[in-house]
């Protein structure tokens, strides 16, 4: 017997920092300075990538398939001097800090590297960087579509 409604049995969010689909996706690589958690907003300057704090939004850290943690939460991070793939175009699964709605403009929080609605504007947010493609509650995962040059 087939499963009539797959979404009742599976979470459509496959994991933080994972691609939601492979259509029209582009990623660049950069050298990590410090640590970058999977699915975090990234800035790039002087040849290195860091979690977004004071520069322009560069992209989202793509999760790798293997994580070394054997116990506890599988958070996943890139460590100092490791190469990180940064998604610049595509749809990626990210953690949201506030409730978001499908189609709403997205911004990145410069204090945490997570994502939230672009309005209302605040000094700790970037300008709109893309759009959410799914609806999610605060602390959950949403699909973020970005298309950067």
C-alpha positions in Angstrom: 0.0 0.0 0.0 1.4 3.4 -0.9 1.5 6.4 1.4 -1.3 8.7 0.3 0.0 11.9 1.8 3.8 11.8 2.1 4.1 15.1 4.1 2.2 13.4 7.0 5.1 11.0 7.4 8.1 13.0 6.4 9.4 16.5 7.3 10.0 18.4 4.0 12.9 20.2 5.6 15.8 17.7 5.1 18.1 19.5 7.5 19.7 22.8 8.2 22.1 23.9 5.5 20.9 21.3 3.0 19.7 22.2 -0.5 15.9 22.1 -0.8 16.3 21.4 -4.5 19.0 21.3 -7.1 17.5 23.6 -9.7 19.6 26.5 -10.8 22.1 26.2 -7.8 25.4 27.9 -7.6 28.0 27.7 -4.8 31.4 29.2 -4.3 34.1 28.0 -1.9 36.0 30.0 0.6 38.5 29.4 3.5 36.9 29.6 7.0 38.1 31.9 9.7 36.8 30.8 13.1 33.8 28.5 12.9 30.7 28.6 10.6 27.7 26.5 11.5 25.8 24.8 8.7 23.1 27.0 7.2 24.5 30.3 8.6 24.7 33.6 6.8 28.2 34.2 5.6 30.3 37.2 4.9 33.4 37.2 2.7 36.4 39.6 2.8 40.2 39.4 2.5 39.9 35.9 1.1 38.2 34.4 4.1 34.6 33.6 5.1 33.1 34.2 8.5 29.6 34.1 10.1 27.9 37.4 9.0 28.5 40.2 11.5 29.7 43.5 10.0 30.1 43.0 6.2 27.7 42.4 3.3 25.8 39.1 3.0 27.7 36.8 0.8 25.6 33.6 0.9 24.6 30.6 3.1 27.0 27.8 4.4 26.0 24.6 2.7 26.0 21.5 5.0 28.4 18.7 4.1 27.2 15.1 4.1 29.5 13.8 6.9 29.5 15.2 10.4 32.1 13.9 12.9 29.8 14.1 16.0 28.8 10.6 17.2 26.7 11.6 20.1 24.3 14.5 20.9 23.0 17.1 18.5 24.3 16.9 15.0 24.8 20.7 14.7 27.7 20.6 12.2 30.2 23.3 11.7 33.1 24.2 9.5 36.3 24.8 11.5 39.1 27.3 11.1 41.1 26.8 7.8 38.6 24.4 6.3 36.9 25.1 3.0 33.2 26.0 3.1 30.8 25.8 0.1 28.7 29.0 0.1 25.4 28.9 -1.7 25.0 32.1 -3.8 22.0 31.0 -5.9 19.3 28.4 -5.1 16.9 27.2 -2.4 18.5 26.2 0.9 17.0 25.1 4.3 17.8 27.6 7.1 16.9 28.3 10.7 14.5 31.2 11.3 14.4 33.4 14.4 10.8 34.7 13.9 7.7 33.3 12.3 7.9 33.5 8.5 5.4 33.1 5.7 5.9 31.7 2.2 6.7 34.5 -0.2 7.9 36.9 2.5 11.2 38.8 2.0 14.1 37.5 4.0 16.9 39.1 5.9 19.9 37.8 7.9 20.5 38.7 11.5 24.1 40.1 11.8 24.3 39.1 15.5 23.5 35.4 15.0 23.8 34.5 11.3 20.3 33.1 11.3 17.4 34.4 9.2 14.2 36.4 9.8 11.6 38.5 7.9 13.1 41.7 6.3 10.4 44.0 7.8 10.5 45.9 10.0 14.1 47.0 9.3 16.5 47.1 12.3 20.2 47.9 12.7 21.0 44.2 13.4 19.4 43.0 10.1 20.6 43.0 6.5 18.4 44.4 3.8 16.3 41.9 1.9 18.5 39.1 0.6 15.9 36.7 -0.8 12.5 35.2 -0.2 11.2 32.4 2.0 9.6 29.6 0.0 7.9 27.9 3.0 6.1 28.9 6.1 7.8 28.2 9.5 7.5 29.1 13.2 10.3 30.8 15.2 13.1 28.4 15.8 12.1 26.1 12.9 13.5 25.5 9.5 12.4 27.3 6.3 13.4 27.2 2.7 15.2 30.4 1.6 15.6 31.3 -2.0 18.6 33.5 -2.9 19.9 34.7 -6.3 23.1 36.7 -5.8 25.3 38.0 -8.6 
